[in-house]
Amino acid sequence: MPKTSARLLSLLSLLQARRDWPGALLAERLDVSPRTVRRDVDRLRELGYPIVAFKGPDGGYRLDAGAELPPLVFDDEQAVALAIALQMAATTGAGIEEAAARALNTVRQVMPARLRRRIDTFQVTAVERPAVRPGAQVGGGVLMALSAAVHGREVLRFDYAPVASPGVDGEGMGDPPRRVQPHHLVTWGGRWYLVAWDLDRDDWRTFRADRITPRTPAGPRFTPRELPGGDVAAFVAGRFLGSGGAGGWPCRGEVILGAPAADVSRYTRDGVVEELGPDRCRLVLGSWSWTGLAAAIGRFDTAIEVVGPAELKDAFAHLARRYATAATARS
């Protein structure tokens, strides 16, 4: 018989898995007597779990809603799904980024090492566009396989179903498996996409993740190529707008801001924000002019370090002189 603490966790996990559990079935699943189940239910109640008993031929127990949130128990797949959802929530711009990031950190800290490694390989870039109808669902296993290949820099083989969507590769399932070097996993308009270098077509392609069926094992490791323009957000946007290149703004610069990535991303519609620390992030942004770009970046009330190019530094100097003159001018 398992120890009491382990048995309580198993009982709690079962109660969370379905609404009603007959007492005899719980005893069978836990390999204990019905009397032991009753005692364990009482122990969980003492810990704050609102477990109610129901009568009838198959009388048993139900985990009900309570006034407080007691500790929860998740199996491996639930824990991974929760962490993925929190990571996505941290990039939504819906005002919950900070809370989602803290929740993700809390969940990650209590995960066993094998699950932390799975979560740490999951990386996603959120690319903003006007709202469209909800995209097709993608299995968590597919997303994890794609993310692992991106993170591990391993050639990926997969079958690809037909799809008709502007800017997206759409050849049929009857073809041989695709062989690609996966570079980025991104979201765009509610759908998941894989940005990859197609080895057989010798070109960059964008694949809808819901059309991908990965094959195993993964191929050899590869050295990442430079994405056209170096900006995945601009590249994906350009593809969907009918441009074959990086697309977009004639002036594009990179800065380091002394502010959390979650705060900056709320006010950056078409830029890419990369977290560098709790209060530090990298911002790549574009504009029609260098002066306009410097002014757009300057609206963030924080320290700014210009990475490049030189034109952006000159634009900041030009604005500094203009603002200094405005501050000293007599009314």
Helices and strands as residue ranges (DSSP letters): H 4-17, E 20-22, H 23-30, H 34-46, E 51-54, E 60-63, H 76-89, H 97-109, H 113-120, E 125-127, H 140-152, E 156-160, E 178-188, E 191-198, E 203-208, G 209-211, E 212-215, G 228-230, H 232-240, E 251-257, H 261-265, E 272-277, E 280-287, H 290-298, E 304-308, H 310-328
